[in-house]
Amino acid sequence: MDSHLFRKGRWVIDLSDNDVHRHLQEDGLSQDTFLILKYFLHLLFIDTRKLGINEFSDRNSEIKDAVLNVMQQKYDSAARTLSAVIEGIVTKTLINDGCLVEQKCYPTWTGRFHDHPEPKNFHQLLEGALRDPRSRIGRTIDYPPSEEIFHVSEMIRNPLAHGTMSVGTFEDYKVLFFLLILLYHDIVNPHNYEGNHKYLKWAERMRVNLRLRGMTPTNSELEALASKEGLDLIELRKNL
């Protein structure tokens, strides 16, 4: 009989999380990189049922493939997949939220929130989603500034979509990776956040505008403005 079969005792492993961090820091990984990689591990191993049935979970398989490419340092392949996935998630949510209507060539916006009637690129789609209070995108969490999203559109999404190869590093694609994580919070909403960050920001901006016009920013005034803009008054009242 194997003498070790019923061996007792405590198995002590002389390794720690701090030791791993020290090794990774020696490899030049930043705190942002640590954060992204931890989220990516979460997305890689999460029980798919916890993602629910939504636009994010519909692309779950592609997201996992891209995360695996990141782990293998195939950053351009990962970025090519994720930029297409993110654009697809944004477009589908905008259609489902009634902000966008599919057309033969380019989709068109509904409502009066947008400068470009037909969004024709990654930047116009995502910026339009963040501007439109009806969209779930931007509902629970803040996004990078417009110039960062434009950079992703022009320097990452467009070149990779046309077959350009890249020698970019993890840091070069960092904003794109963060966009995926932010969409996870908005679409899947893992913390079950019940408020609406966009309506809160809209209401605060309108209060400032009313005060600058010499008016008192009452709830009834805000509701009147919201009605003119075609906003959901029930959603607004929940967030006032």
Residue pairs with C-beta under 8 A, 6 or more apart in sequence:
21 34
24 34
29 37
29 170
30 171
32 171
32 174
32 178
33 170
33 171
33 174
36 174
36 177
36 178
36 181
37 70
39 181
39 184
40 67
40 70
40 71
40 177
43 63
43 64
43 67
43 184
44 64
44 67
44 68
48 57
48 60
50 188
50 190
51 57
51 60
51 188
52 188
54 187
54 188
55 88
55 89
55 92
55 93
55 96
55 187
56 63
56 89
56 183
56 184
56 187
56 188
57 188
58 89
58 92
59 85
59 88
59 89
62 81
62 85
63 82
63 85
63 180
65 81
66 77
66 78
66 81
66 82
66 85
67 78
69 75
69 77
69 78
69 81
70 78
70 170
70 177
73 170
75 166
75 168
75 169
75 170
75 172
75 173
76 160
76 165
76 166
76 167
76 168
78 173
79 156
79 160
79 166
79 168
79 173
79 176
80 160
80 161
82 176
82 177
82 180
83 122
83 152
83 156
83 157
83 160
83 161
83 176
84 157
84 161
85 180
86 122
86 126
86 176
86 179
86 180
86 183
87 122
87 125
87 126
87 157
89 183
89 187
90 125
90 126
90 129
90 137
90 183
91 100
91 107
91 125
93 129
93 135
93 136
93 137
93 187
94 100
94 107
94 125
94 128
94 129
94 132
94 135
94 137
95 101
95 102
95 107
97 134
97 135
97 136
98 110
98 134
99 109
99 110
99 111
99 128
99 129
99 132
99 134
99 135
100 107
100 108
100 109
100 110
100 119
101 107
101 108
101 109
101 110
103 118
105 118
106 118
106 119
106 120
107 118
107 119
108 117
108 118
109 116
109 117
109 118
109 119
109 128
109 132
111 132
111 134
111 229
111 230
112 229
112 230
113 128
113 131
113 132
113 133
113 229
114 128
114 131
114 132
116 124
116 128
119 125
119 128
121 153
121 157
121 158
122 149
122 152
122 153
122 157
122 158
123 146
123 149
123 150
123 152
123 153
123 154
126 137
126 143
126 149
126 153
126 179
127 146
127 149
129 135
129 137
129 138
130 137
130 138
130 143
130 198
133 196
133 198
133 199
133 202
133 229
133 231
134 230
134 231
134 232
135 198
136 186
136 187
137 183
137 186
137 187
138 186
138 197
138 198
139 186
139 193
139 196
139 197
139 198
140 185
140 186
140 189
140 191
140 193
140 195
140 197
141 182
141 185
141 186
141 197
142 197
143 149
143 179
143 182
144 175
144 178
144 179
148 175
149 175
149 179
151 175
152 175
152 176
152 179
156 168
156 173
156 176
159 166
160 166
166 172
184 190
185 191
195 238
195 239
196 235
196 238
196 239
199 231
199 235
199 236
199 238
199 239
200 239
202 226
202 231
203 222
203 236
203 239
203 240
206 217
206 222
206 225
206 226
207 217
207 222
210 216
210 217
210 221
210 222
211 217
215 221
219 237
219 240
222 236
222 240
223 233
223 236
223 237
226 233
226 236
227 233
